Amino acid sequence: MKELKEWFVPWLLTARDYNTSILDKAWASPEMARLMLNENPIPPSEKVVNAVAEAVRKGNRYPDSMLSLRTKIAKSYDLGPENIALCNGSSEIIDSMMRIFLKPGDEIIMSDPTFGLFPPRAELCGGKVVSIPVREDDLQYDVDAMLNAITEKTKLILIINPNNPTGVFIEDADLKRFCETGIPLCIDEAYLDYHPEIPSKAPLIKTYPQVFLSVTLSKAHGFAGVRFGYVLGTKEMVEAFKRMFLPWNVSLMSMAAAEAILDNPEEIEKKVKHNNRWMDIFFEEAKKVGLKPYQAHGNYMLIDATMKGKTTEEILQAAIDMEKIFLKKIAPIHGKDGYFRVTPGLDEENERFVRFLKNYFG
Ligand SMILES: Cc1ncc(COP(=O)(O)O)c(C=O)c1O
């Protein structure tokens, strides 16, 4: 008899893993500051909680595609309801876009480093990930190298704006060069709401029908556990995503939560202000102890500690031992070990992080 694994599609076990064991550890140890994930430390408001409670009363019914919510969100981008499909967090877009565009052997071009969920989801459809290191000096996308990597097998390009974990924005002229290739392009705007002064790239879909945008309420809105996101694109693009998404993929509770927070912009502003204030403090404090923080535009800061002679593992362990803080492990960049990433938590947790910087590196 064949072993079970011999029945699996060949790429199931060879695809990279996206390890979420840190979440189990964090939920099991509430005394730990969870500064390792790009979560929002501020819980949903009572308005959101009440809206969810009201929605669960109708929880015996299957949800629809909520035209009123789609219309409202699309309008904020000067688009129509046919240009948007709702989903269960933007991870669902990451998964679906691979299955829409990649068949086994096809390639997706992305930067290295990138958000760690993208490579496994491509590889789980037999896709090949072409990772192009960011530039060494400013960690910007290496646009020339990414464009040079295009082959006839390239079916998808990914630009996260601002990028995770580097936090940098791409220049408009550079983004346009990707649009001009005509190859399907995902622009992931997961963190854009931390900088509402920067316009969304959504208008590009009017000129470039192969471009689509991925948006989530997990970050500035603080809905990582609620699960709500949406894809923006031409009607044809959105129809493709709708075919790939599961029907009734977004629960009535998630839609009610989204509607409540979008009607209450002060809640988002408060969360953004808290984050950005601490990002500035982290930046200054990291510099003071001789580290190189990258000016980041999301809710995470990449910090270069390679000059201190400590490995990333040593730094992460010291943060746990000294201040009960989980930080994010970053694989060596350009062969150099000693990078880590931190996300602002609540005030008291952030004070612990600043104390860690001073006592460990100072
Ligand atoms: C760039 C990027 N896109 C998408 C996501 C996924 O977010 P969610 O599935 O919670 O919407 C993340 C999460 O960290 C991210 O960093």
Ligand as a Chemical Component Dictionary entry (heavy atoms), coordinates in Angstrom:
data_LIG
# 
_chem_comp.id                   LIG 
_chem_comp.type                 NON-POLYMER 
_chem_comp.pdbx_formal_charge   0 
_chem_comp.three_letter_code    LIG 
# 
loop_
_chem_comp_atom.comp_id 
_chem_comp_atom.atom_id 
_chem_comp_atom.alt_atom_id 
_chem_comp_atom.type_symbol 
_chem_comp_atom.charge 
_chem_comp_atom.model_Cartn_x 
_chem_comp_atom.model_Cartn_y 
_chem_comp_atom.model_Cartn_z 
_chem_comp_atom.pdbx_ordinal 
LIG C1 C1 C 0 2.050  42.832 3.677 1  
LIG C2 C2 C 0 0.982  42.034 4.322 2  
LIG N1 N1 N 0 -0.090 41.667 3.595 3  
LIG C3 C3 C 0 -1.072 40.940 4.135 4  
LIG C4 C4 C 0 -1.028 40.546 5.461 5  
LIG C5 C5 C 0 -2.123 39.648 5.963 6  
LIG O1 O1 O 0 -3.015 40.275 6.713 7  
LIG P1 P1 P 0 -4.500 39.738 6.996 8  
LIG O2 O2 O 0 -4.663 38.385 6.409 9  
LIG O3 O3 O 0 -4.617 39.728 8.474 10 
LIG O4 O4 O 0 -5.375 40.732 6.331 11 
LIG C6 C6 C 0 0.045  40.928 6.267 12 
LIG C7 C7 C 0 0.105  40.527 7.683 13 
LIG O5 O5 O 0 1.022  40.765 8.410 14 
LIG C8 C8 C 0 1.089  41.682 5.668 15 
LIG O6 O6 O 0 2.174  42.045 6.365 16 
# 
loop_
_chem_comp_bond.comp_id 
_chem_comp_bond.atom_id_1 
_chem_comp_bond.atom_id_2 
_chem_comp_bond.value_order 
_chem_comp_bond.pdbx_ordinal 
LIG C1 C2 SING 1  
LIG C2 N1 SING 2  
LIG C2 C8 DOUB 3  
LIG N1 C3 DOUB 4  
LIG C3 C4 SING 5  
LIG C4 C5 SING 6  
LIG C4 C6 DOUB 7  
LIG C5 O1 SING 8  
LIG O1 P1 SING 9  
LIG P1 O2 DOUB 10 
LIG P1 O3 SING 11 
LIG P1 O4 SING 12 
LIG C6 C7 SING 13 
LIG C6 C8 SING 14 
LIG C7 O5 DOUB 15 
LIG C8 O6 SING 16 
# 
